Amino acid sequence: GRGYRDENVWVPVTKLGRLVKDGKVDRLEDIFLFSIPVKEAQIIDHFLPTLQDEVMKIMPVQKQSSAGQRTRFKAFVAIGDGKGHVGLGVKCSSEVANAIRGAITIAKLNVVPVRRGYWGRASGMPHTVPVKVTGKCGSVRVRLIPAPRGTGLVASPAGRKLLTMAGVDDCYTSSRGHTRTMGNFIKALFFALGNTYGYLSPELWPEYKLLPSPFQEHTDWLSKEGKQ
């Protein structure tokens, strides 16, 4: 019929989406390098087809109305590929399935790169966090501390899931505050993982020539595509 569109075909609506679908941007790292906001979940699906998702918590939340209480469900979903990318999404909905589906989409839009490093000698693949990092949310403070190879993840069950998704094999964790509040605890841990790239260590000191952003590089193609 008129206006029929196949549900499974991605039609990008942002400039970044058009560049990704046409193959002009071929690495997720280029998007992170220029801090380009990702507004479409399909961009993440395109670059990270092996993402695993895990429902961390579902909790009912209530609002008092004139007719009584209105109960909705809040879902916390973590996603990761086990290779240095992790995302966290929170969504509230009147049905559990809708809350989980929305949280997965939000988690994809919130995907961040996780920098991994070594404890001691730099041989083999990176296995732990490169430096001590801290994340905070509410009263909860979570600290990630590098650990020797073979230590494993010294963390709570929820923390272990998130660290595994991020691709960290060995890590000590230290937390304080009201860690029973699962939402704040996993948010603090997520922020700590995101802070790994915010730390400027000596191997990042050399100056790198900054290339033009994808929007500058393909500006003619974008304007031509926009007119069609």
N, C-alpha and C positions, 0 to 999 in steps of 0.2 A: 504493500500500500504506500500511499504518499508519506514521505518522511520516515520510511522504515530504515532502521539502522541496526546492524548486528551488534548484540550486547558485548561480544568478546573482542570486537575490533576497537583498538584504542585510537581515539581522535584527540590529539593534544590540543589544549586550549591556552597554554602559556608559551612564551618564546623559547624557554628552556626545553619544554616538552617537544616542540617542533624540531629543535636542534638535535635532541637525543634520538628521536624516532628516525630522522634522516641520516643519522650516523656522523653528524658534524662534531658532537661531543661523544667521545668513545670511552671515557674513563670517569668513574665516580669521583676520583681524586681531584679532577679539574674543577668539579662543582664545589668541593670543599675548599680548594685553594683560593677561589675567588669569593667564597662565602655567599654563593648564590642561593636564595631561598627556594626550597623545593615545595611546590604547591600541588603536585600530582603524584599519587602513590605509584602509578605505573612506571614512573622514572626509576624508582628504587627496584621495582620488579624486573625492569629491563637489565639493570646492572647486577643485581643480586638475586638470581633465580633460586638459589638454594637456602633462602631464609627459613628458619624454623621459628614458630611462635609458641609461646607458653603462657597460659592464663595464670598470673601470680596470685590474684585474689579477686573475689566477687563479694561485695558487701552491700546490704540494703541501706539506703539513706531515706530519711523521711522529711516531709515538709508539712507543717501544720496549715490546714486550710479551713474555711468556714464549715465545710462538710465533714471534717475529721482530718485524718492524715492521708497524705499521698505518698505511697512508697515507690521508689525507683531503685534501680540496681546500678552500682558503680563497678566497672571492671577495670582491672590493671593488667595489661598485657605487655610482655617483653618479647622482642624478636632479635635474632642475631644469626650470623652465618658461621660462627666459630672461627672466623679468620680476620677479626679486627673491626667488625662493624656490629653495633648494637643500637637498639631503639626501644623506647618505652612510651606506651600510650595509655591514657586514662579517658574513659567515656562513661557517661551516665545515661541510662535509658529506662523506659518502663518495662522492657523485656530483656532478659539475660542475653539472648542470642544477638539482639540488635546492639547491646552494649559491647559485647565481645567483638562483633564485626566492626563497629566504629572505632574501638580501641586499637584493633590491628591496623586500620588505615592511618590513624594518628601516629602509631608507633613507627610506621614506615616513613612518614613525613619528618619524624624526629630522629632518624638514624644518624649516628655520629661515628667518626672513626676513632678507634682505640689504639693508642701507641703502645707497643709492647717492647720489652727490652730484656736485659740479662741481670742475673745476680752473680757478680764476680766475672769470670772469664767469658768473653763474647765469642762463644763457639756454638755451632749448630743453629737451630731456629730460635727466635726469641720466645721466651716461655713465661715471663712474669711482667709486672709493671716496671717501667724504667726507673721511676723515682717514687718516693713516698708522696701520695696525693690524698687530698681530703675533699669530701663532698658534704653538703649540709642541706637539710630541709626540715623546717619546723625546729623541734628541739633535738633532732637526731643528727649526730656527726659520725660519719664513717670514714675511716682512714685505711688506705691500702698500702701495704708495706711489701717491698720485693722479697722473694723467698728463694732459697737454693733449689736447683733442679731436683725433682723427686719429692718435694715437700707435699705437693697437692694443694688443695684449696682449704685453708683453715678459716672457714666461714660458716654462717648459719645455712640451713637448707635453701632458703630463698636467695641468699647471697651467692651460694655456690652455682645455682641455676644461671643467674645473670652473668657471673664471671665466666662460666663455661661457654655461654652464647657469645661472649666478647672474644673468646679465643685465648683466655689467660689460663695457663696450666698450673702455675705455682704462685701462691700469694698468701700472706698473712693479712688478717683484717682486725681492726680494732674499732669498736663503736661505743658511743655514749649517748645518753638521752633516752627518750621513751621509744625504744626500738620495737616494742610490741605493736606500735602503729605501723602496720606493714606498708601502707602507702608511702609514708614519709621515709621509711627505711630504704625501700627499693629506689625511691627518687634520689635520696642522698648518695646511694651507691652508683646510680646512673650518672649523676653529676660528677662524682669522683672519677669514673672511667672517662668521661668527657674532658676532664681537666688534664689528662695525660699529655695531650698535645698543646696544652697551654703553658707547659714548663719548658723554658729555653735552656737546654743543656749544651755543653761545649761542642758537640758534633753538629749542632744547628747554627753555630756562630758564623760560618762563612756567608758572604753575601751572594744571593742568587739573583740573576737577572729576571725581573718580573715580566712575563709575557703578557700580551693584551688579553683581556677577558674574552670568552667565547662570543659574547654579544658584540664586542668591538670587531673581532676577527671576521664574523659572518654577518656584519650589519647589512651589506648589500643583498645577500641572499634572503635575510629576514624581511627586508622592505619589499623585495620582489614577491616573496611568498605571501606577504600580507595583502598585497593588491589583488592577488588571484581570487 
